[in-house]
Amino acid sequence: STVGALFFALTSCGASAESQGEAYGELQCELNELREEIEDLYDDARKLDQDDEDERAEFADLMKEIYDIQLEIYDIELEMEAIEMSAYDYYADEDEYEDWKEEFEDAREDAYDDCK
């Protein structure tokens, strides 16, 4: 995905803790939106009459949509893991690592708070 390529570029090019924290926070926001969408789809599916042939087809469509969203969630979680792993570039120097993590967390929290 285009988003995946962007985050791969961020993590592989030694991007700053701030930019990676922002990217991570934005991904958290996207995850929340997708999880809410899944909940809504499950709510819709529960309302359907499984004895009605048309509604069974609609149920199947909803389950397919949920599956597709779950795949998106999986991809986002992988991107988040890649961002987290980039912290280990600074692991050799404890002070540098702690500074990186602090910058990362501040930026992540700010980006995440912006989407609430």
Backbone torsions as a table, in degrees:
resi	resn	phi	psi	omega
1	SER	NA	160.2	178.5
2	THR	-63.5	-41.6	178.4
3	VAL	-62.1	-43.5	179.0
4	GLY	-60.3	-41.1	178.6
5	ALA	-63.9	-39.1	178.9
6	LEU	-62.8	-46.5	-177.7
7	PHE	-72.7	-31.8	174.1
8	PHE	-61.6	-42.6	178.9
9	ALA	-63.0	-41.2	179.3
10	LEU	-61.8	-44.3	-175.0
11	THR	-78.7	-27.7	-175.0
12	SER	-90.7	-11.7	-176.4
13	CYS	-106.1	19.4	178.4
14	GLY	64.8	39.3	179.8
15	ALA	-62.1	158.0	-177.1
16	SER	-67.3	158.4	176.7
17	ALA	-59.3	-37.0	-179.3
18	GLU	-64.4	-47.7	-178.7
19	SER	-66.6	-35.8	178.2
20	GLN	-71.5	-37.3	176.3
21	GLY	-63.3	-41.9	177.4
22	GLU	-62.5	-44.8	179.8
23	ALA	-61.4	-42.0	-179.7
24	TYR	-64.4	-44.6	178.5
25	GLY	-61.7	-40.1	178.2
26	GLU	-65.7	-36.9	176.7
27	LEU	-66.6	-38.2	176.2
28	GLN	-60.1	-41.4	177.7
29	CYS	-61.6	-45.0	-179.9
30	GLU	-62.5	-40.2	177.1
31	LEU	-60.4	-44.6	179.4
32	ASN	-59.1	-44.8	179.8
33	GLU	-62.2	-43.3	-179.5
34	LEU	-66.8	-39.4	178.7
35	ARG	-66.1	-38.1	175.5
36	GLU	-64.3	-39.7	178.4
37	GLU	-62.3	-40.9	177.6
38	ILE	-62.9	-44.4	178.3
39	GLU	-58.0	-43.8	178.6
40	ASP	-62.3	-41.5	179.4
41	LEU	-65.8	-40.2	176.2
42	TYR	-63.5	-40.8	176.6
43	ASP	-58.9	-44.7	178.0
44	ASP	-61.9	-41.8	-178.3
45	ALA	-64.9	-37.8	-179.5
46	ARG	-65.7	-24.0	-178.4
47	LYS	-80.4	-11.5	-175.3
48	LEU	-81.6	148.8	177.2
49	ASP	-90.2	110.7	-177.4
50	GLN	-68.1	-14.7	178.2
51	ASP	-83.1	-12.9	179.6
52	ASP	-92.9	123.9	-175.8
53	GLU	-59.6	-42.7	179.1
54	ASP	-64.0	-39.2	-179.5
55	GLU	-73.1	-29.6	174.5
56	ARG	-64.3	-38.7	177.7
57	ALA	-66.2	-40.6	177.5
58	GLU	-64.4	-39.2	177.5
59	PHE	-59.8	-45.2	179.2
60	ALA	-61.1	-40.5	177.9
61	ASP	-63.2	-41.1	178.5
62	LEU	-64.3	-40.9	179.4
63	MET	-65.2	-37.2	176.7
64	LYS	-64.6	-42.4	179.1
65	GLU	-64.3	-40.7	176.9
66	ILE	-62.0	-44.0	178.8
67	TYR	-59.2	-45.8	179.5
68	ASP	-61.0	-40.5	178.2
69	ILE	-66.6	-39.0	177.6
70	GLN	-62.0	-34.7	175.1
71	LEU	-65.9	-40.3	176.2
72	GLU	-61.0	-42.9	179.3
73	ILE	-60.6	-43.6	179.0
74	TYR	-59.0	-45.7	179.1
75	ASP	-61.2	-41.7	179.6
76	ILE	-65.4	-42.2	178.7
77	GLU	-61.9	-36.7	175.9
78	LEU	-64.6	-40.7	178.0
79	GLU	-63.3	-40.4	178.9
80	MET	-64.2	-40.6	177.3
81	GLU	-62.0	-41.3	179.0
82	ALA	-62.5	-40.3	178.1
83	ILE	-64.5	-45.4	179.1
84	GLU	-60.1	-39.6	-178.8
85	MET	-65.2	-25.6	-179.1
86	SER	-64.3	-20.2	177.1
87	ALA	-61.9	-27.8	-176.7
88	TYR	-72.3	-8.6	171.3
89	ASP	-64.1	-22.6	-176.4
90	TYR	-108.3	8.1	-172.0
91	TYR	-67.5	-27.9	-176.1
92	ALA	-64.1	-33.0	179.3
93	ASP	-108.9	109.5	-173.7
94	GLU	-58.1	-42.6	179.9
95	ASP	-64.8	-43.9	179.6
96	GLU	-63.5	-40.4	178.4
97	TYR	-62.6	-46.7	180.0
98	GLU	-63.2	-40.9	177.2
99	ASP	-62.6	-44.0	179.7
100	TRP	-60.5	-48.1	-178.3
101	LYS	-62.0	-39.5	-179.8
102	GLU	-65.5	-46.0	177.0
103	GLU	-60.8	-43.7	-180.0
104	PHE	-59.8	-50.4	-177.6
105	GLU	-63.7	-41.0	178.1
106	ASP	-60.9	-46.1	-179.3
107	ALA	-67.9	-38.6	179.1
108	ARG	-63.1	-47.2	180.0
109	GLU	-61.5	-43.4	179.1
110	ASP	-61.1	-46.0	-179.6
111	ALA	-65.6	-39.9	-179.6
112	TYR	-68.6	-41.4	178.8
113	ASP	-62.9	-31.0	-179.8
114	ASP	-65.3	-24.6	-176.8
115	CYS	-97.6	-6.1	-177.8
116	LYS	-70.4	NA	NA
